[in-house]
Amino acid sequence: MARRSNAREAKIALRKAALAENLKPVHPGETGGQYKPLTPANIEQIEATVYRILEEIGFADANQHCIETCLSVGATYGEDKRLRFPRAVVDDALSKCRRDLILHGQDPKHDLELSGSRVHFSTAGAAVMIADPVKNEYRETSAQDLYDMARITDNCEHIHMFQRTCVLRDILNNHDMDINTAYNAVMGTTKHIGASWTEAHHLEDTLKMLHLIAGGEDKWRERPFMSISCCHVVPPMKFTDEALSCIKVAVEGGMPVLLLSAGQSGATAPACLAGAVAQAWAECLGGLVFVNAIKPGAPAILGTWPFVSDLRTGAMSGGSPEQAILSSACAQMGNHFNLPTGTACGMTDAKFPDFQAGAERAYTLSCAATSGANIIYESAGMYASLLGACPESLLMDNDVIGAALRITRGIEVNEKTLSFDVLKDVCLGNRGHYLGAGQTLEVMQTEYLYPELGDRLSPNEWAEQGKPVLLDKALARKKEILDNYFPNHISDEVDRQIREQFKIFLPRAAFGRAEFDVDSVAS
């Protein structure tokens, strides 16, 4: 028993040894595209329908700036007050738009290359409640929760960017909420950040803060480390005034734009999945025309996020198999158009981390990843179909995402990996197994991915270690991070300047730092 235990501990120690980045079994940007729910004929039909929607139906409720800007590139505006895009206008935008896009991290090691079918995972959401699995209850979200989830995400290797996960319900003024959302996210992670703004002038003020953090507007424009998640449409096929104004500010300010269409099948999008895909792509391509009419080549991500309705009740069902198929089809269309594409998968209908949550997250994420979505948003921590966020779940979901990436990476087939010489040596040398083979030890960490929290112990080993529970391990890891991890990539001097110009709600003690002289900081 002791020998087995020592051998097991030696294997675990070997597995946990630090690996050079290039030797790790999975990396941000693994190439997907293996799963194709649409046939080539399906793609042609959907594409033709997208063009018809844009040319024959068009958008209601465009604001004056959008109308004038789009008319200047050939759009039409009818007596029914709908803005329409002839095929030539859409094709012109497609010829000018940015395709190979880099989302910059505050730390360059977190830069994300969005090209082809390279796959990345992100948080996202606007949860209004925190799911507390210990108390088995939900409570309102707060500014502290957002900062904490950013810090946890910064410690999750397979969550590649941090998009705002929750609403700061303890900040009542919308301007203050938007500023503090951006600030808390920036302070909590060195990865790329996504956020949204309720009004254009809130974004203008946030850009001033981001210039301070970057070290000047010129440096911000060189490496914009925050993108705007912008619901520019209210499905079906209606622009929204304030969001269009935010797009204008973002494009002119050098901020990447996530053009987000979030129709719900059977409610604000067709109940038939093919129609939901077509509407989502029409709505996002309409936004792309607008972006490129403002500034050709401005960085934009096509955020086709069609959601699913449980048609028995009308409620959203984020963990449904149809969600997996919808997101995957949208990603496949993105690969067809060769555009940077984001979609939403991984949100579960479960209320807490349990079997349902893990199953729904795993199958939806694996489908979206293997279809080649450039960014899979909502991939971690989201419960109750986006109403709740669970900080502990970020750590457990990190394992699920890593597994989805490993599935996406697939199998490499070459003379070495076919292992003929190793097989010959084992069989003809009467070794009987591969456990001691040099190749086995060589690929132990580079070919295989191991969960950080997941349990692979035998029942006896599990009992010997006190019968560990996954949630308890996540709770302990969360406590360790929140007690000890305080990113310091933003200097005290920059933080002082921010606090002098903006009303920041979280005290510096929340960041593990001493307070400034209150006389020099805005109250």
FILUM-195620 format. One line per 5 residues: their letters; for each residue x, y, z of C-alpha. Coordinates in nm, 4 decimals. Example, Ala and Ser with C-alpha at 12.3 -4.5 7.8 and 13.67 -1.06 7.14 Angstrom:
% FILUM-195620
as) 1.2300/-0.4500/0.7800; 1.3670/-0.1060/0.7140
//
This chain:
% FILUM-195620
marrs) 0.0000/0.0000/0.0000; 0.2844/0.2385/0.0918; 0.4667/0.1645/-0.2337; 0.1507/0.2290/-0.4338; 0.0917/0.5529/-0.2449
narea) 0.4499/0.6704/-0.3020; 0.4293/0.5831/-0.6713; 0.1024/0.7704/-0.7019; 0.2485/1.0755/-0.5277; 0.5518/1.0657/-0.7583
kialr) 0.3244/1.0597/-1.0643; 0.1187/1.3462/-0.9266; 0.4338/1.5474/-0.8578; 0.5523/1.4861/-1.2135; 0.2154/1.5915/-1.3513
kaala) 0.2158/1.9113/-1.1470; 0.5680/2.0115/-1.2486; 0.5709/2.3431/-1.4333; 0.5682/2.3104/-1.8098; 0.7069/2.5501/-2.0645
enlkp) 0.4196/2.7269/-2.2388; 0.4903/2.5604/-2.5733; 0.4704/2.2126/-2.4163; 0.1286/2.2477/-2.2573; -0.1399/2.0157/-2.3958
vhpge) -0.3800/2.3000/-2.4802; -0.3391/2.6680/-2.5626; -0.5644/2.9646/-2.6344; -0.6616/2.9528/-2.9995; -0.6754/2.5782/-3.0602
tggqy) -0.8188/2.5258/-3.4077; -1.1802/2.4118/-3.4301; -1.4080/2.3529/-3.7244; -1.4375/1.9746/-3.6974; -1.8050/1.9845/-3.5998
kpltp) -2.0218/2.1092/-3.8864; -2.3953/2.0984/-3.8209; -2.4581/2.2680/-4.1571; -2.3932/2.1124/-4.4967; -2.2456/2.3283/-4.7759
anieq) -2.5950/2.3495/-4.9262; -2.7347/2.4618/-4.5893; -2.4739/2.7381/-4.5702; -2.5657/2.8620/-4.9185; -2.9338/2.8733/-4.8265
ieatv) -2.8729/3.0594/-4.5011; -2.6375/3.3071/-4.6694; -2.8942/3.3774/-4.9427; -3.1609/3.4329/-4.6795; -2.9346/3.6698/-4.4836
yrile) -2.8884/3.8859/-4.7942; -3.2639/3.8818/-4.8577; -3.3385/3.9912/-4.5012; -3.0960/4.2821/-4.5273; -3.2194/4.3955/-4.8694
eigfa) -3.5935/4.3288/-4.8467; -3.6728/4.3728/-4.4758; -3.3981/4.5918/-4.3304; -3.3913/4.7638/-3.9920; -3.6366/4.9853/-3.8101
danqh) -3.5439/5.2599/-3.5624; -3.2037/5.3644/-3.7005; -3.0935/5.6986/-3.5569; -3.0062/5.9936/-3.7784; -2.6309/5.9388/-3.7645
cietc) -2.6702/5.5729/-3.8613; -2.9062/5.6604/-4.1482; -2.6775/5.9273/-4.2914; -2.3634/5.7173/-4.2485; -2.5145/5.4086/-4.4113
lsvga) -2.6788/5.6053/-4.6933; -2.3329/5.7412/-4.7770; -2.2177/5.3853/-4.8600; -2.5259/5.2910/-5.0638; -2.7935/5.1829/-4.8145
tyged) -3.1540/5.2835/-4.8805; -3.4111/5.4384/-4.6495; -3.7748/5.3749/-4.7353; -4.0987/5.5546/-4.6680; -4.1666/5.2868/-4.4060
krlrf) -3.8607/5.4258/-4.2214; -3.6610/5.1067/-4.2567; -3.2911/5.1112/-4.3433; -3.2062/4.8477/-4.6045; -2.8751/4.7144/-4.7300
pravv) -2.8482/4.5970/-5.0929; -2.6129/4.3057/-5.1459; -2.3472/4.5292/-5.3008; -2.3370/4.7384/-4.9824; -2.2901/4.4315/-4.7643
ddals) -2.0242/4.2899/-4.9944; -1.8410/4.6229/-4.9900; -1.8345/4.6166/-4.6104; -1.7106/4.2574/-4.6177; -1.4280/4.3627/-4.8495
kcrrd) -1.3182/4.6401/-4.6097; -1.3705/4.4866/-4.2669; -1.1005/4.3651/-4.0299; -1.0642/3.9887/-4.0389; -0.7504/3.8954/-3.8475
lilhg) -0.8184/4.0662/-3.5182; -0.6112/4.0699/-3.1990; -0.7795/4.1388/-2.8677; -0.5077/4.2788/-2.6453; -0.4649/4.1891/-2.2819
qdpkh) -0.3315/4.4369/-2.0326; -0.0460/4.1878/-2.0184; 0.0669/4.0961/-2.3732; 0.0879/3.7289/-2.2768; -0.2936/3.7322/-2.2777
dlels) -0.3330/3.8674/-2.6329; -0.5939/3.6681/-2.8279; -0.5645/3.6111/-3.2014; -0.9092/3.5917/-3.3591; -0.8533/3.4448/-3.7032
gsrvh) -0.9763/3.1436/-3.8936; -1.1382/2.8966/-3.6553; -0.9119/2.9629/-3.3561; -1.1075/2.9083/-3.0335; -1.1063/3.1104/-2.7104
fstag) -1.3280/3.1187/-2.4027; -1.4638/3.4164/-2.2118; -1.6928/3.4933/-1.9255; -1.9868/3.7254/-1.9903; -2.3278/3.8105/-1.8564
aavmi) -2.5308/4.0646/-1.6687; -2.6305/3.8525/-1.3719; -2.8362/4.0337/-1.1115; -2.7887/3.7648/-0.8476; -2.5069/3.5608/-0.6980
adpvk) -2.5709/3.1889/-0.6626; -2.4409/3.0869/-0.3182; -2.4114/2.7064/-0.3185; -2.3180/2.6926/0.0493; -2.6285/2.8738/0.1737
neyre) -2.8371/2.7329/-0.1124; -2.9730/3.0779/-0.1892; -2.9486/3.3699/-0.4287; -2.8586/3.7274/-0.3301; -2.8150/4.0554/-0.5164
tsaqd) -2.4860/4.1214/-0.6949; -2.2422/4.3925/-0.5883; -1.9331/4.5817/-0.7027; -1.7172/4.3576/-0.4840; -1.8524/4.0490/-0.6620
lydma) -1.7354/4.1757/-1.0005; -1.3859/4.2511/-0.8754; -1.3688/3.9110/-0.7045; -1.4777/3.7241/-1.0160; -1.2174/3.9126/-1.2208
ritdn) -0.9496/3.8016/-0.9749; -1.0666/3.4421/-0.9877; -1.0717/3.4494/-1.3686; -0.7165/3.5808/-1.3698; -0.6221/3.2496/-1.2037
cehih) -0.8144/3.0303/-1.4506; -0.5793/2.9240/-1.7291; -0.8491/2.8203/-1.9753; -1.0724/3.1285/-1.9400; -0.8937/3.3580/-2.1815
mfqrt) -1.0714/3.6903/-2.1290; -1.2995/3.8487/-1.8722; -1.6237/4.0004/-1.9894; -1.8395/4.1594/-1.7236; -2.0284/3.8864/-1.5352
cvlrd) -2.2700/4.0804/-1.3169; -2.4485/4.4099/-1.2647; -2.3321/4.6275/-0.9755; -2.6667/4.6482/-0.8007; -2.5251/4.8376/-0.5041
ilnnh) -2.4487/5.1353/-0.7333; -2.7742/5.3062/-0.8291; -2.6495/5.5783/-1.0634; -2.6014/5.4336/-1.4147; -2.3017/5.6554/-1.4932
dmdin) -2.1253/5.5512/-1.1749; -2.2178/5.1872/-1.2390; -2.0673/5.1917/-1.5893; -1.7462/5.3584/-1.4719; -1.7049/5.1234/-1.1772
tayna) -1.7825/4.8170/-1.3875; -1.4897/4.8992/-1.6144; -1.2657/4.9982/-1.3221; -1.3312/4.6855/-1.1136; -1.2718/4.4574/-1.4110
vmgtt) -0.9470/4.6336/-1.5058; -0.8209/4.6164/-1.1479; -0.9042/4.2476/-1.1125; -0.7435/4.0927/-1.4201; -0.4607/4.1404/-1.6671
khiga) -0.6585/3.9670/-1.9435; -0.8655/4.1368/-2.2138; -1.1871/4.2824/-2.0745; -1.5344/4.3216/-2.2181; -1.8032/4.5505/-2.0792
swtea) -2.1125/4.7411/-2.1865; -2.2373/5.0953/-2.1332; -2.5881/5.2291/-2.0943; -2.5189/5.5674/-2.2570; -2.2617/5.7004/-2.5024
hhled) -2.1282/5.9735/-2.2732; -2.0595/5.7095/-2.0067; -1.8343/5.5384/-2.2607; -1.6656/5.8692/-2.3448; -1.5793/5.9141/-1.9767
tlkml) -1.4608/5.5544/-1.9489; -1.2257/5.6058/-2.2420; -1.0644/5.8917/-2.0493; -1.0036/5.6500/-1.7623; -0.8644/5.3868/-1.9983
hliag) -0.6229/5.6443/-2.1412; -0.4897/5.7024/-1.7883; -0.4437/5.3296/-1.7356; -0.2740/5.2790/-2.0725; -0.0389/5.5717/-2.0231
gedkw) -0.1952/5.7993/-2.2823; -0.4467/5.7922/-2.5641; -0.1806/5.6946/-2.8171; -0.0822/5.3893/-2.6132; -0.4454/5.2954/-2.5660
rerpf) -0.5011/5.3050/-2.9417; -0.1937/5.0867/-2.9974; -0.3212/4.8203/-2.7571; -0.6902/4.8630/-2.6674; -0.7394/4.6123/-2.3858
msisc) -1.1136/4.6562/-2.3422; -1.3955/4.5928/-2.5893; -1.7586/4.7002/-2.5883; -2.0352/4.4419/-2.5861; -2.3082/4.6262/-2.7733
chvvp) -2.6623/4.5031/-2.8319; -2.7052/4.7242/-3.1363; -3.0323/4.5538/-3.2271; -3.3532/4.4724/-3.0486; -3.4586/4.1564/-3.2332
pmkft) -3.6235/4.1191/-3.4676; -3.4467/4.3669/-3.6954; -3.4705/4.6915/-3.5002; -3.1733/4.9133/-3.4252; -3.1482/5.0773/-3.0839
deals) -3.0576/5.4447/-3.0663; -2.8283/5.4543/-2.7629; -2.6377/5.1428/-2.8693; -2.5726/5.2941/-3.2137; -2.4380/5.6031/-3.0387
cikva) -2.2122/5.3848/-2.8255; -2.0813/5.2124/-3.1397; -1.9932/5.5510/-3.2873; -1.7976/5.6505/-2.9742; -1.6237/5.3114/-2.9567
veggm) -1.5198/5.3029/-3.3224; -1.3929/5.6604/-3.3149; -1.2181/5.5873/-2.9837; -1.0321/5.2813/-3.1097; -1.2259/5.0288/-2.9002
pvlll) -1.3104/4.6868/-3.0484; -1.6856/4.6302/-3.0839; -1.8784/4.3112/-3.0180; -2.1861/4.3498/-3.2395; -2.4351/4.1527/-3.0374
sagqs) -2.7598/3.9994/-3.1631; -2.9406/3.8046/-2.8916; -3.2742/3.6981/-3.0332; -3.4644/3.4241/-2.8534; -3.6026/3.1485/-3.0756
gatap) -3.9797/3.1362/-3.0695; -4.0007/3.4819/-2.9121; -3.7797/3.7424/-3.0788; -3.6314/3.5086/-3.3400; -3.7912/3.2360/-3.5521
aclag) -3.8679/2.9128/-3.3688; -3.7023/2.7159/-3.6488; -3.3305/2.7053/-3.5780; -3.2242/2.7816/-3.9372; -3.4329/3.0988/-3.9316
avaqa) -3.2827/3.2025/-3.5975; -2.9323/3.1634/-3.7444; -3.0251/3.3656/-4.0525; -3.1770/3.6480/-3.8469; -2.8773/3.6633/-3.6131
waecl) -2.6342/3.6886/-3.9023; -2.8456/3.9511/-4.0805; -2.8598/4.1620/-3.7643; -2.4850/4.1374/-3.7075; -2.3899/4.2040/-4.0701
gglvf) -2.6103/4.5143/-4.0605; -2.4037/4.6313/-3.7647; -2.0844/4.5494/-3.9543; -2.1932/4.7718/-4.2453; -2.2476/5.0571/-3.9976
vnaik) -1.9107/5.0061/-3.8273; -1.7207/5.0057/-4.1565; -1.9163/5.3033/-4.2861; -1.7862/5.4950/-3.9820; -1.4304/5.3673/-4.0206
pgapa) -1.3304/5.0984/-4.2703; -1.1417/4.8180/-4.0982; -1.2458/4.9114/-3.7449; -1.2112/4.6052/-3.5175; -1.5448/4.4261/-3.4785
ilgtw) -1.6572/4.0821/-3.3631; -1.9759/3.9350/-3.5063; -2.1645/3.8388/-3.1911; -2.4307/3.5990/-3.3181; -2.5901/3.4928/-2.9899
pfvsd) -2.9312/3.3464/-3.0696; -3.0810/3.1995/-2.7545; -3.3367/2.9226/-2.7104; -3.6886/2.9385/-2.5700; -3.8481/2.6520/-2.3837
lrtga) -4.1611/2.6721/-2.5930; -4.3695/2.5147/-2.3166; -4.3174/2.8224/-2.0975; -4.1475/3.0885/-2.3118; -3.8550/3.0992/-2.0689
msggs) -3.4959/3.1005/-2.1938; -3.3158/2.7653/-2.1910; -2.9429/2.8290/-2.2061; -2.8505/2.4686/-2.1313; -3.0551/2.3079/-2.4066
peqai) -2.9085/2.0937/-2.6853; -3.0670/2.3380/-2.9298; -2.8459/2.6111/-2.7795; -2.5422/2.4022/-2.8641; -2.6600/2.3517/-3.2221
lssac) -2.7547/2.7185/-3.2730; -2.4216/2.8459/-3.1450; -2.2295/2.5929/-3.3498; -2.4190/2.6795/-3.6682; -2.3509/3.0490/-3.6104
aqmgn) -1.9819/2.9718/-3.5650; -1.9793/2.7667/-3.8843; -2.1308/3.0614/-4.0713; -1.8571/3.2801/-3.9214; -1.5952/3.0463/-4.0609
hfnlp) -1.7743/3.0600/-4.3963; -1.7664/3.4416/-4.4007; -1.4119/3.4355/-4.2524; -1.5096/3.6905/-3.9881; -1.4134/3.7176/-3.6193
tgtac) -1.7110/3.5504/-3.4554; -1.8347/3.5215/-3.0995; -2.1239/3.3179/-2.9712; -2.2723/3.2232/-2.6345; -2.2570/2.8752/-2.4833
gmtda) -2.2033/2.7255/-2.1415; -2.4824/2.8960/-1.9503; -2.6912/2.6416/-1.7665; -3.0531/2.6337/-1.6567; -2.9464/2.4762/-1.3252
kfpdf) -2.9436/2.6964/-1.0168; -2.6212/2.5697/-0.8581; -2.3194/2.3538/-0.9485; -2.4666/2.0047/-0.9839; -2.4999/1.7241/-1.2375
qagae) -2.7332/1.9242/-1.4600; -2.5014/2.2250/-1.4610; -2.1926/2.0234/-1.5474; -2.3656/1.8247/-1.8196; -2.5230/2.1283/-1.9869
raytl) -2.2014/2.3249/-1.9749; -1.9911/2.0397/-2.1105; -2.2013/1.9491/-2.4126; -2.2791/2.3041/-2.5178; -1.9170/2.4191/-2.4845
scaat) -1.7745/2.1173/-2.6669; -2.0074/2.1702/-2.9622; -1.9301/2.5423/-2.9896; -1.5559/2.4869/-2.9541; -1.5267/2.2101/-3.2103
sgani) -1.7336/2.4197/-3.4526; -1.4601/2.6855/-3.4453; -1.6163/2.9864/-3.2694; -1.3436/3.2458/-3.2141; -1.4803/3.3458/-2.8740
iyesa) -1.7293/3.1484/-2.6690; -1.8853/3.3904/-2.4243; -2.0910/3.2972/-2.1149; -1.8648/2.9923/-2.0922; -1.8181/2.9898/-1.7154
gmyas) -2.0001/3.0690/-1.3945; -2.3489/3.1446/-1.5275; -2.6620/2.9875/-1.3796; -3.0414/3.0103/-1.4030; -3.0142/3.1017/-1.7721
llgac) -2.7917/3.4033/-1.7010; -2.9829/3.5415/-1.4014; -2.7200/3.4152/-1.1568; -2.3414/3.3977/-1.1375; -2.1451/3.1612/-0.9135
pesll) -1.7837/3.2626/-0.8364; -1.6832/2.9128/-0.7219; -1.8084/2.7710/-1.0471; -1.5489/2.9664/-1.2440; -1.2842/2.7358/-1.0973
mdndv) -1.4781/2.4170/-1.1671; -1.5739/2.5349/-1.5148; -1.2082/2.6006/-1.5896; -1.1627/2.2221/-1.5897; -1.4588/2.1760/-1.8255
igaal) -1.3263/2.4409/-2.0637; -0.9809/2.2842/-2.0607; -1.1372/1.9515/-2.1562; -1.3337/2.1180/-2.4385; -1.0087/2.2688/-2.5664
ritrg) -0.8398/1.9286/-2.5535; -1.1251/1.7789/-2.7546; -1.0907/2.0670/-3.0014; -0.7172/2.0099/-3.0395; -0.7892/1.6519/-3.1483
ievne) -0.5348/1.3854/-3.2398; -0.2065/1.4542/-3.4159; -0.1133/1.1785/-3.6557; 0.2468/1.1431/-3.7734; 0.5237/0.8839/-3.7732
ktlsf) 0.6155/0.9570/-3.4126; 0.2625/0.9562/-3.2696; 0.1689/0.6361/-3.4540; 0.4251/0.4772/-3.2162; 0.5143/0.1749/-3.4280
dvlkd) 0.8674/0.1406/-3.2892; 0.7428/0.1716/-2.9325; 0.4741/-0.0902/-2.9981; 0.7305/-0.3210/-3.1568; 0.9654/-0.2858/-2.8600
vclgn) 0.6905/-0.3608/-2.6075; 0.5507/-0.6589/-2.7955; 0.8705/-0.8238/-2.9161; 1.0691/-0.7367/-2.6068; 0.8165/-0.9105/-2.3828
rghyl) 0.7613/-0.5926/-2.1800; 0.3871/-0.6392/-2.1718; 0.2924/-0.2759/-2.1122; 0.3840/0.0828/-2.1981; 0.4076/0.2222/-1.8452
gagqt) 0.7852/0.2394/-1.8442; 0.8285/0.3354/-2.2072; 1.0203/0.6551/-2.2663; 0.7476/0.7872/-2.4940; 0.4847/0.7421/-2.2217
levmq) 0.6778/0.9612/-1.9808; 0.7604/1.2070/-2.2576; 0.3981/1.2742/-2.3504; 0.2510/1.2432/-2.0012; 0.1975/1.6167/-1.9766
teyly) 0.2056/1.7279/-2.3387; -0.0538/1.4844/-2.4793; -0.2781/1.4593/-2.1740; -0.4685/1.7269/-1.9854; -0.5435/1.6802/-1.6168
pelgd) -0.8177/1.8559/-1.4193; -0.7098/2.0983/-1.1518; -1.0038/2.0248/-0.9227; -1.1723/1.7201/-1.0746; -1.1453/1.3863/-0.8920
rlspn) -0.9883/1.0831/-1.0593; -0.9067/0.8895/-0.7428; -1.0064/0.5268/-0.6939; -1.2651/0.4717/-0.4213; -0.9928/0.3541/-0.1809
ewaeq) -0.7663/0.6504/-0.2551; -1.0647/0.8843/-0.2280; -1.1445/0.7444/0.1175; -0.7800/0.7711/0.2253; -0.7828/1.1415/0.1388
gkpvl) -1.0932/1.2148/0.3435; -1.3544/1.1734/0.0672; -1.2991/1.5161/-0.0930; -1.5982/1.6927/-0.2498; -1.5517/1.8992/-0.5671
ldkal) -1.7460/2.1995/-0.4387; -1.5446/2.2033/-0.1155; -1.2226/2.2091/-0.3167; -1.3544/2.4993/-0.5243; -1.4581/2.6894/-0.2124
arkke) -1.1140/2.6437/-0.0602; -0.9408/2.7556/-0.3792; -1.1690/3.0598/-0.4070; -1.0869/3.1595/-0.0499; -0.7165/3.1196/-0.1166
ildny) -0.7360/3.3472/-0.4223; -0.9537/3.6157/-0.2648; -0.7464/3.6234/0.0551; -0.4118/3.6485/-0.1182; -0.4335/3.7510/-0.4835
fpnhi) -0.4454/4.1251/-0.5526; -0.3215/4.2149/-0.9019; -0.0893/4.5165/-0.8897; -0.0575/4.5965/-1.2605; -0.2235/4.9361/-1.1994
sdevd) 0.0121/5.1628/-1.0077; -0.0904/5.3656/-0.7033; -0.0230/5.6845/-0.8958; -0.2587/5.5869/-1.1780; -0.5186/5.4759/-0.9257
rqire) -0.4907/5.8112/-0.7506; -0.5507/5.9926/-1.0793; -0.8549/5.7768/-1.1523; -1.0035/5.8380/-0.8092; -0.9444/6.2107/-0.8389
qfkif) -1.1454/6.2210/-1.1619; -1.4124/5.9553/-1.1059; -1.6325/5.8360/-0.8231; -1.4904/5.4949/-0.7366; -1.6939/5.2946/-0.4889
lpraa) -1.4669/5.0088/-0.3832; -1.2224/5.1174/-0.1132; -0.8550/5.0595/-0.1807; -0.8556/4.8132/0.1054; -1.0509/4.5823/-0.1266
fgrae) -0.7406/4.5805/-0.3484; -0.5074/4.5145/-0.0547; -0.3761/4.8745/-0.0598; -0.3688/5.1643/0.1829; -0.6179/5.4465/0.1393
fdvds) -0.5112/5.7794/-0.0108; -0.5393/6.1100/0.1674; -0.9135/6.1763/0.1388; -0.8562/6.5477/0.0788; -0.6996/6.4706/-0.2584
vas) -0.9575/6.2240/-0.3809; -1.3056/6.2931/-0.5154; -1.5728/6.2009/-0.2642
//
